[in-house]
Amino acid sequence: MTFIQNLNYQGSHKLYKKITNLSGLDEALFLGLQEIEKIGILNISLIYERWCLLQIIKVLVDIYHFLPEKDWKNKLINQTLTSGKNIEIRFENEKIKRNVTLW
């Protein structure tokens, strides 16, 4: 009740909700990203490998107009939090009737 009655907290909370709604960022996704930050510094080869994966996804989406499956971001976060777990992300391009799966 203390936080609810505090005008400063109410204003901050209201703006936080507004920002998350405007950005379209899922709250569960945001909390997952915060968990990843707690992991700390990783080795450079693992960072590079993840960066390459994100670049491949970017090329598939931006250049070749593939649409990733609905929960692909959550899959990436879960894989990072439980290292060693393999994931599969499916992409689809209705225009050219093609599917791509990344493992």
DSSP file with accessible surface (Angstrom, degrees, kcal/mol):
  #  RESIDUE AA STRUCTURE BP1 BP2  ACC     N-H-->O    O-->H-N    N-H-->O    O-->H-N    TCO  KAPPA ALPHA  PHI   PSI    X-CA   Y-CA   Z-CA
    1    1 A M     >        0   0  150      0, 0.0     4,-2.3     0, 0.0     5,-0.2   0.000 360.0 360.0 360.0 -31.5    0.0    0.0    0.0
    2    2 A T  H  >  +     0   0  114      1,-0.2     4,-1.2     2,-0.2     0, 0.0   0.927 360.0  44.5 -59.9 -44.3    2.9    2.4    0.7
    3    3 A F  H  4 S+     0   0  133      1,-0.2     7,-0.3     2,-0.2    -1,-0.2   0.879 111.9  52.2 -68.5 -37.6    4.0    2.2   -3.0
    4    4 A I  H  4 S+     0   0   98      1,-0.2    -1,-0.2     5,-0.1    -2,-0.2   0.900 112.3  45.5 -66.0 -37.1    0.5    2.6   -4.3
    5    5 A Q  H  < S+     0   0  134     -4,-2.3     2,-0.6     4,-0.1    -1,-0.2   0.691  91.0  96.3 -81.4 -16.4   -0.1    5.7   -2.2
    6    6 A N     X  -     0   0   68     -4,-1.2     4,-2.4    -5,-0.2     5,-0.2  -0.630  64.4-154.9 -78.0 118.5    3.2    7.2   -3.1
    7    7 A L  H  > S+     0   0  131     -2,-0.6     4,-2.4     1,-0.2     5,-0.2   0.852  92.4  54.8 -64.2 -35.5    2.7    9.7   -6.0
    8    8 A N  H  > S+     0   0  128      2,-0.2     4,-2.3     1,-0.2    -1,-0.2   0.923 110.7  45.1 -63.9 -44.4    6.3    9.4   -7.2
    9    9 A Y  H  > S+     0   0   95      2,-0.2     4,-3.0     1,-0.2     5,-0.3   0.927 111.8  52.5 -65.4 -43.5    6.0    5.6   -7.4
   10   10 A Q  H  X S+     0   0   86     -4,-2.4     4,-2.5    -7,-0.3    -2,-0.2   0.926 111.3  46.9 -57.6 -45.4    2.6    5.8   -9.1
   11   11 A G  H  X S+     0   0   34     -4,-2.4     4,-2.4     2,-0.2    -1,-0.2   0.923 113.9  47.4 -63.7 -43.5    4.0    8.2  -11.8
   12   12 A S  H  X S+     0   0   78     -4,-2.3     4,-2.5     2,-0.2    -2,-0.2   0.926 113.7  47.2 -64.0 -44.1    7.1    6.0  -12.4
   13   13 A H  H  X S+     0   0   79     -4,-3.0     4,-2.4     2,-0.2    -2,-0.2   0.910 111.1  51.6 -65.4 -40.2    5.1    2.9  -12.6
   14   14 A K  H  X S+     0   0  160     -4,-2.5     4,-2.1    -5,-0.3    -1,-0.2   0.922 112.2  45.9 -63.0 -43.9    2.6    4.5  -15.0
   15   15 A L  H  X S+     0   0  106     -4,-2.4     4,-2.7     2,-0.2    -2,-0.2   0.892 110.1  54.3 -67.7 -37.7    5.4    5.7  -17.3
   16   16 A Y  H  X S+     0   0   76     -4,-2.5     4,-2.4     1,-0.2    -2,-0.2   0.941 110.2  46.4 -59.9 -47.5    7.1    2.3  -17.2
   17   17 A K  H  X S+     0   0   72     -4,-2.4     4,-2.2     1,-0.2    -1,-0.2   0.903 112.3  51.3 -62.2 -39.7    3.9    0.6  -18.3
   18   18 A K  H  X S+     0   0  130     -4,-2.1     4,-2.6     2,-0.2    -2,-0.2   0.926 110.3  48.5 -64.5 -43.5    3.4    3.2  -21.1
   19   19 A I  H  X S+     0   0  113     -4,-2.7     4,-2.4     1,-0.2     6,-0.2   0.927 112.0  48.5 -63.4 -44.7    6.9    2.7  -22.4
   20   20 A T  H  X>S+     0   0   18     -4,-2.4     4,-1.1     1,-0.2     5,-0.9   0.889 112.9  48.6 -65.9 -35.3    6.6   -1.1  -22.4
   21   21 A N  H  <5S+     0   0  125     -4,-2.2    -2,-0.2    -5,-0.2    -1,-0.2   0.916 113.3  46.7 -68.6 -41.7    3.2   -0.8  -24.3
   22   22 A L  H  <5S+     0   0  141     -4,-2.6    -2,-0.2     1,-0.2    -1,-0.2   0.873 113.3  48.4 -68.2 -36.8    4.6    1.7  -26.8
   23   23 A S  H  <5S-     0   0   77     -4,-2.4    -1,-0.2    -5,-0.2    -2,-0.2   0.707 101.3-134.0 -77.4 -19.1    7.7   -0.4  -27.5
   24   24 A G  T  <5 +     0   0   65     -4,-1.1     2,-0.5     1,-0.3    -3,-0.2   0.656  50.4 154.1  75.2  13.9    5.7   -3.6  -27.9
   25   25 A L      < -     0   0   58     -5,-0.9    -1,-0.3    -6,-0.2     2,-0.2  -0.654  45.3-126.5 -81.7 124.0    8.2   -5.4  -25.6
   26   26 A D     >  -     0   0   86     -2,-0.5     4,-2.4     1,-0.1     5,-0.2  -0.493  12.6-134.2 -67.5 135.6    6.7   -8.4  -23.9
   27   27 A E  H  > S+     0   0   87      1,-0.2     4,-2.6     2,-0.2     5,-0.2   0.893 106.4  52.5 -63.7 -36.8    7.2   -8.2  -20.1
   28   28 A A  H  > S+     0   0   60      2,-0.2     4,-2.1     1,-0.2    -1,-0.2   0.904 109.8  49.6 -64.4 -38.2    8.3  -11.8  -19.9
   29   29 A L  H  > S+     0   0   15      2,-0.2     4,-2.2     1,-0.2    -2,-0.2   0.923 110.1  50.8 -65.0 -42.7   10.8  -11.1  -22.7
   30   30 A F  H  X S+     0   0   57     -4,-2.4     4,-1.9     1,-0.2    -2,-0.2   0.922 109.8  49.3 -62.1 -43.6   12.1   -8.1  -20.8
   31   31 A L  H  X S+     0   0   83     -4,-2.6     4,-1.9     1,-0.2    -1,-0.2   0.893 109.2  53.5 -65.4 -35.6   12.5  -10.1  -17.6
   32   32 A G  H  X S+     0   0   11     -4,-2.1     4,-2.0     1,-0.2    -1,-0.2   0.904 106.8  51.3 -63.8 -40.8   14.4  -12.8  -19.5
   33   33 A L  H  X S+     0   0   77     -4,-2.2     4,-1.7     1,-0.2    -1,-0.2   0.881 107.9  52.7 -63.9 -36.9   16.8  -10.1  -20.9
   34   34 A Q  H  X S+     0   0   81     -4,-1.9     4,-1.0     1,-0.2    -1,-0.2   0.887 107.0  52.6 -64.9 -38.0   17.4   -8.9  -17.3
   35   35 A E  H  X S+     0   0   88     -4,-1.9     4,-0.6     1,-0.2     3,-0.5   0.896 106.0  53.9 -63.4 -39.2   18.3  -12.5  -16.3
   36   36 A I  H >X S+     0   0   45     -4,-2.0     3,-1.4     1,-0.2     4,-0.6   0.899 102.7  57.5 -62.5 -38.7   20.8  -12.7  -19.1
   37   37 A E  H >< S+     0   0  158     -4,-1.7     3,-0.6     1,-0.3    -1,-0.2   0.829  99.2  60.2 -62.4 -29.0   22.5   -9.6  -17.9
   38   38 A K  H 3< S+     0   0  151     -4,-1.0    -1,-0.3    -3,-0.5    -2,-0.2   0.709  87.8  74.8 -71.2 -19.9   23.0  -11.2  -14.5
   39   39 A I  H << S-     0   0   78     -3,-1.4    -1,-0.2    -4,-0.6     2,-0.2   0.884  90.6-153.8 -62.6 -37.5   25.1  -14.0  -16.1
   40   40 A G    <<  -     0   0   47     -3,-0.6     2,-0.2    -4,-0.6    -1,-0.2  -0.562  41.4  -4.3  98.9-162.2   28.1  -11.7  -16.6
   41   41 A I        -     0   0  171     -2,-0.2     2,-0.2     1,-0.0     3,-0.0  -0.463  63.5-161.5 -74.7 134.0   30.9  -11.7  -19.1
   42   42 A L        -     0   0   49     -2,-0.2     2,-0.1     1,-0.1    -1,-0.0  -0.661  33.3 -82.6-106.7 167.7   31.0  -14.6  -21.5
   43   43 A N     >  -     0   0   96     -2,-0.2     4,-1.9     1,-0.1     3,-0.5  -0.384  40.8-117.1 -71.4 152.4   33.9  -15.8  -23.5
   44   44 A I  H  > S+     0   0  136      1,-0.2     4,-2.6     2,-0.2     5,-0.2   0.835 111.0  57.1 -63.1 -34.5   34.5  -14.0  -26.8
   45   45 A S  H  > S+     0   0   78      1,-0.2     4,-2.3     2,-0.2    -1,-0.2   0.903 107.7  48.2 -66.7 -36.7   33.9  -17.0  -29.0
   46   46 A L  H  > S+     0   0   48     -3,-0.5     4,-2.3     2,-0.2    -2,-0.2   0.912 111.4  49.9 -68.7 -39.7   30.4  -17.5  -27.5
   47   47 A I  H  X S+     0   0   78     -4,-1.9     4,-2.4     2,-0.2    -2,-0.2   0.933 112.0  48.4 -63.1 -44.5   29.5  -13.8  -27.9
   48   48 A Y  H  X S+     0   0  148     -4,-2.6     4,-2.6     1,-0.2    -2,-0.2   0.912 109.5  52.6 -63.4 -40.5   30.7  -14.0  -31.6
   49   49 A E  H  X S+     0   0  131     -4,-2.3     4,-2.0     1,-0.2    -1,-0.2   0.929 111.9  45.3 -61.8 -43.9   28.6  -17.1  -32.2
   50   50 A R  H  X S+     0   0   51     -4,-2.3     4,-2.2     2,-0.2    -1,-0.2   0.881 111.2  53.2 -68.2 -37.2   25.5  -15.5  -30.8
   51   51 A W  H  X S+     0   0  134     -4,-2.4     4,-2.2     2,-0.2    -2,-0.2   0.923 108.2  50.9 -63.2 -42.9   26.1  -12.3  -32.8
   52   52 A C  H  X S+     0   0   36     -4,-2.6     4,-2.5     2,-0.2    -2,-0.2   0.908 108.2  52.5 -61.1 -42.2   26.4  -14.3  -36.0
   53   53 A L  H  X S+     0   0   52     -4,-2.0     4,-2.4     1,-0.2    -1,-0.2   0.940 109.8  48.3 -59.7 -44.7   23.1  -16.1  -35.3
   54   54 A L  H  X S+     0   0   86     -4,-2.2     4,-2.5     1,-0.2    -1,-0.2   0.884 110.5  51.8 -64.6 -35.4   21.4  -12.7  -34.8
   55   55 A Q  H  X S+     0   0   64     -4,-2.2     4,-2.4     2,-0.2    -1,-0.2   0.894 108.5  50.7 -68.6 -37.7   23.0  -11.4  -38.1
   56   56 A I  H  X S+     0   0   84     -4,-2.5     4,-2.5     2,-0.2    -2,-0.2   0.933 111.5  48.2 -63.4 -44.2   21.7  -14.5  -39.9
   57   57 A I  H  X S+     0   0    6     -4,-2.4     4,-2.4     1,-0.2     5,-0.2   0.926 110.3  52.3 -61.3 -42.8   18.2  -13.9  -38.5
   58   58 A K  H  X S+     0   0  114     -4,-2.5     4,-3.2     1,-0.2     5,-0.5   0.913 110.2  47.6 -61.3 -42.9   18.5  -10.2  -39.5
   59   59 A V  H  X>S+     0   0   58     -4,-2.4     5,-1.9     1,-0.2     4,-1.8   0.930 111.4  50.9 -65.1 -43.9   19.4  -11.1  -43.1
   60   60 A L  H  <5S+     0   0   22     -4,-2.5     6,-2.9     3,-0.2    -2,-0.2   0.908 120.3  35.3 -59.8 -40.4   16.5  -13.6  -43.3
   61   61 A V  H  X5S+     0   0   45     -4,-2.4     4,-0.5     4,-0.2    -2,-0.2   0.952 125.7  35.0 -80.4 -51.2   14.0  -11.1  -42.1
   62   62 A D  H  <5S+     0   0   95     -4,-3.2    -3,-0.2    -5,-0.2    -2,-0.2   0.873 131.0  24.0 -77.1 -39.2   15.2   -7.8  -43.6
   63   63 A I  T  <5S+     0   0  105     -4,-1.8    -3,-0.2    -5,-0.5    -4,-0.1   0.885 132.7  32.0 -95.7 -46.0   16.6   -8.9  -46.9
   64   64 A Y  T  4<S-     0   0  138     -5,-1.9    -3,-0.2     2,-0.1    -4,-0.1   0.438  97.5-130.0 -97.0  -0.9   14.8  -12.2  -47.8
   65   65 A H     <  +     0   0  132     -4,-0.5     2,-0.3    -6,-0.3    -4,-0.2   0.807  47.1 159.1  59.2  37.2   11.5  -11.2  -46.0
   66   66 A F        -     0   0   14     -6,-2.9    27,-0.2    -7,-0.1    -1,-0.2  -0.665  34.5-137.8 -83.6 146.3   11.1  -14.4  -44.0
   67   67 A L  E     -A   92   0A 124     25,-3.1    25,-2.2    -2,-0.3     3,-0.1  -0.921  16.1-135.8-105.7 125.4    8.9  -14.2  -40.9
   68   68 A P  E     -A   91   0A  33      0, 0.0    23,-0.2     0, 0.0    21,-0.0  -0.369  34.0 -87.2 -75.2 159.7   10.2  -16.0  -37.8
   69   69 A E    >   -     0   0   40     21,-1.9     3,-1.3     1,-0.1    22,-0.0  -0.172  47.5 -99.7 -61.5 163.0    7.9  -18.1  -35.7
   70   70 A K  T 3  S+     0   0  212      1,-0.3     3,-0.3     2,-0.1    -1,-0.1   0.867 114.7  34.8 -58.4 -46.5    6.0  -16.3  -33.0
   71   71 A D  T 3> S+     0   0   73      1,-0.2     4,-1.9     2,-0.1    -1,-0.3   0.049  75.1 123.4-104.1  31.7    8.0  -17.1  -29.9
   72   72 A W  H <> S+     0   0   49     -3,-1.3     4,-2.0     1,-0.2    -1,-0.2   0.859  73.0  54.1 -64.0 -34.7   11.6  -17.1  -31.4
   73   73 A K  H  > S+     0   0  104     -3,-0.3     4,-2.2     1,-0.2    -1,-0.2   0.921 108.3  49.1 -66.5 -41.9   12.9  -14.4  -29.0
   74   74 A N  H  > S+     0   0   53      1,-0.2     4,-2.8     2,-0.2    -1,-0.2   0.880 108.4  54.7 -63.9 -37.2   11.8  -16.4  -25.9
   75   75 A K  H  X S+     0   0   49     -4,-1.9     4,-2.2     1,-0.2    -1,-0.2   0.919 108.5  48.4 -61.4 -42.9   13.5  -19.5  -27.4
   76   76 A L  H  X S+     0   0   25     -4,-2.0     4,-2.0     2,-0.2    -2,-0.2   0.914 112.7  47.8 -63.9 -42.8   16.7  -17.6  -27.7
   77   77 A I  H  X S+     0   0   12     -4,-2.2     4,-2.4     1,-0.2     5,-0.2   0.941 112.0  49.1 -64.4 -45.1   16.5  -16.2  -24.2
   78   78 A N  H  X S+     0   0   80     -4,-2.8     4,-2.0     1,-0.2    -1,-0.2   0.889 110.1  52.0 -62.5 -37.5   15.7  -19.7  -22.7
   79   79 A Q  H  < S+     0   0   41     -4,-2.2     6,-0.4    -5,-0.2    -1,-0.2   0.897 110.3  48.7 -65.5 -38.1   18.6  -21.2  -24.6
   80   80 A T  H >< S+     0   0   19     -4,-2.0     3,-0.6     1,-0.2    -2,-0.2   0.908 112.5  47.4 -68.3 -40.4   21.0  -18.6  -23.2
   81   81 A L  H 3< S+     0   0   67     -4,-2.4     2,-0.4     1,-0.3    -1,-0.2   0.817 119.2  39.7 -72.0 -30.8   19.7  -19.1  -19.6
   82   82 A T  T >< S-     0   0   74     -4,-2.0     3,-1.6    -5,-0.2    -1,-0.3  -0.599  92.8-157.0-115.5  67.5   20.0  -22.9  -19.9
   83   83 A S  T <  S+     0   0   95     -3,-0.6    -3,-0.1    -2,-0.4     3,-0.1  -0.076  72.2  38.0 -52.2 142.3   23.2  -23.1  -21.9
   84   84 A G  T 3  S+     0   0   69      1,-0.3     2,-0.5    -5,-0.2    -1,-0.2   0.186  82.4 122.1 101.5 -14.7   23.7  -26.3  -23.8
   85   85 A K    <   -     0   0  107     -3,-1.6    -1,-0.3    -6,-0.4     2,-0.2  -0.697  56.9-139.1 -83.7 122.7   20.1  -26.7  -24.8
   86   86 A N        -     0   0  142     -2,-0.5     2,-0.3    -3,-0.1    17,-0.0  -0.567  21.7-168.4 -79.8 146.2   19.7  -26.8  -28.6
   87   87 A I        -     0   0   26     -2,-0.2     2,-0.4     2,-0.0   -11,-0.0  -0.857  14.4-144.8-129.6 166.2   16.8  -24.9  -30.2
   88   88 A E        -     0   0   38     -2,-0.3     2,-0.5    15,-0.2    15,-0.2  -0.999  10.0-166.6-132.8 132.7   15.2  -24.7  -33.5
   89   89 A I  E     - B   0 102A   3     13,-2.6    13,-2.8    -2,-0.4     2,-0.4  -0.987  10.7-151.4-122.3 125.3   13.7  -21.5  -35.0
   90   90 A R  E     - B   0 101A 136     -2,-0.5   -21,-1.9    11,-0.2     2,-0.4  -0.771   9.3-168.7 -99.6 141.2   11.5  -21.7  -38.1
   91   91 A F  E     -AB  68 100A   3      9,-3.4     9,-2.5    -2,-0.4     2,-0.4  -0.954   3.5-165.9-125.0 146.3   11.1  -19.0  -40.7
   92   92 A E  E     -AB  67  99A  88    -25,-2.2   -25,-3.1    -2,-0.4     2,-0.5  -0.991  14.4-167.4-137.4 139.3    8.5  -18.8  -43.4
   93   93 A N  E  >> - B   0  98A  14      5,-2.8     5,-1.8    -2,-0.4     4,-0.7  -0.921   4.4-174.1-124.0 102.9    8.2  -16.7  -46.6
   94   94 A E  T  45S+     0   0  111     -2,-0.5     3,-0.3     1,-0.2    -1,-0.1   0.831  79.7  63.7 -64.5 -34.5    4.6  -17.1  -47.9
   95   95 A K  T  45S+     0   0  192      1,-0.2    -1,-0.2   -30,-0.2   -30,-0.0   0.902 117.6  24.5 -59.5 -45.6    5.5  -15.1  -51.1
   96   96 A I  T  45S-     0   0   94     -3,-0.2    -1,-0.2     2,-0.1    -2,-0.2   0.335 105.7-122.4-103.0   4.0    8.0  -17.6  -52.4
   97   97 A K  T  <5 +     0   0  160     -4,-0.7     2,-0.3    -3,-0.3    -3,-0.2   0.918  64.4 137.2  56.9  48.7    6.5  -20.6  -50.5
   98   98 A R  E   < -B   93   0A 161     -5,-1.8    -5,-2.8     2,-0.0     2,-0.4  -0.951  37.6-161.5-126.6 149.0    9.8  -21.4  -48.7
   99   99 A N  E     -B   92   0A 115     -2,-0.3     2,-0.4    -7,-0.2    -7,-0.2  -0.958   3.6-167.2-125.5 146.0   10.6  -22.4  -45.1
  100  100 A V  E     -B   91   0A  44     -9,-2.5    -9,-3.4    -2,-0.4     2,-0.5  -0.994   3.1-162.0-131.9 138.1   13.9  -22.2  -43.3
  101  101 A T  E     -B   90   0A  59     -2,-0.4     2,-0.4   -11,-0.2   -11,-0.2  -0.989   3.9-159.3-123.0 125.6   14.8  -23.8  -40.0
  102  102 A L  E      B   89   0A  33    -13,-2.8   -13,-2.6    -2,-0.5    -2,-0.0  -0.881 360.0 360.0-101.0 135.1   17.9  -22.7  -38.0
  103  103 A W              0   0  214     -2,-0.4   -15,-0.2   -15,-0.2   -17,-0.0  -0.924 360.0 360.0-113.7 360.0   19.3  -25.1  -35.4
